[in-house]
Amino acid sequence: MPVFIMKQVLTTREFYGWIEYVRTKPPSIQEHQMAVLTMVAANALGGKSKVTDFIISNMPKNTQNVKKASAFDSFAAVASDFKPSPTS
């Protein structure tokens, strides 16, 4: 929803409350994924951006305890053990 529509629908207090919420919440995995896709598109068009340039939520200050996700982690989240179907 564009900002000008939000200002028309929400009260001033609600609007700035949502702005504060977005600034203080940690980024979700979906936000990280969208930031990666946006960075790839921007760099393909000649930019020199980083993933953190596209994260709008509050990034954690202590990054040494944060596990970095890889492409294989995405596959592991949806993978299951192969179980052959019983033959008749």
C-alpha positions in Angstrom: 0.0 0.0 0.0 1.6 3.3 -1.0 2.5 5.7 1.8 0.0 8.4 0.7 -2.9 6.0 0.9 -1.8 4.8 4.3 -1.7 8.4 5.6 -5.3 8.8 4.4 -6.6 5.6 6.0 -4.7 5.6 9.3 -4.5 8.2 12.0 -1.2 10.0 12.4 -0.5 8.0 15.6 -1.2 4.6 13.8 0.9 5.6 10.8 4.0 6.5 12.8 3.4 3.5 15.0 3.7 1.3 11.9 6.8 3.2 10.7 8.4 2.6 14.1 7.4 -1.1 14.0 9.1 -1.6 10.6 12.2 0.2 11.8 12.6 -1.9 15.0 11.5 -5.4 13.9 14.2 -7.9 12.8 14.1 -8.8 9.1 12.2 -12.0 8.2 13.5 -14.7 5.9 11.1 -13.4 3.2 12.6 -10.0 3.4 16.1 -11.5 3.1 15.0 -13.4 0.0 13.5 -10.3 -1.6 16.6 -8.3 -0.8 18.8 -11.0 -2.6 16.5 -11.0 -5.6 16.5 -7.2 -5.8 20.3 -7.0 -5.4 20.8 -9.5 -8.2 18.5 -7.5 -10.5 20.2 -4.2 -9.6 23.7 -5.6 -10.1 22.7 -7.2 -13.4 21.7 -3.7 -14.6 25.2 -2.4 -13.7 24.8 -1.5 -10.0 27.2 -2.3 -7.2 24.8 -3.0 -4.4 24.8 -5.3 -1.4 22.0 -7.3 0.1 21.9 -5.0 3.2 21.1 -2.1 0.9 17.6 -3.5 0.4 16.8 -4.6 4.0 14.4 -2.1 5.5 14.0 -3.7 8.9 16.4 -3.3 11.7 19.5 -5.4 11.1 21.0 -7.2 14.1 24.0 -5.4 15.5 25.8 -8.6 16.6 26.4 -10.6 13.4 28.8 -13.1 14.7 26.0 -15.2 16.3 23.8 -15.0 13.2 23.8 -18.1 11.1 24.2 -17.3 7.4 21.7 -19.2 5.2 22.7 -20.9 2.0 20.8 -22.1 -1.0 21.0 -25.6 0.4 19.2 -24.6 3.6 16.2 -23.7 1.4 16.2 -27.2 -0.1 16.6 -28.8 3.4 13.5 -27.0 4.6 11.3 -28.7 2.0 13.1 -32.0 1.7 11.8 -35.2 3.1 13.2 -38.8 3.1 12.4 -40.9 0.1 9.9 -43.6 0.9 9.1 -45.9 -1.9 5.5 -46.8 -2.4 4.5 -50.3 -1.6 4.2 -52.5 -4.7 1.2 -54.7 -5.2 
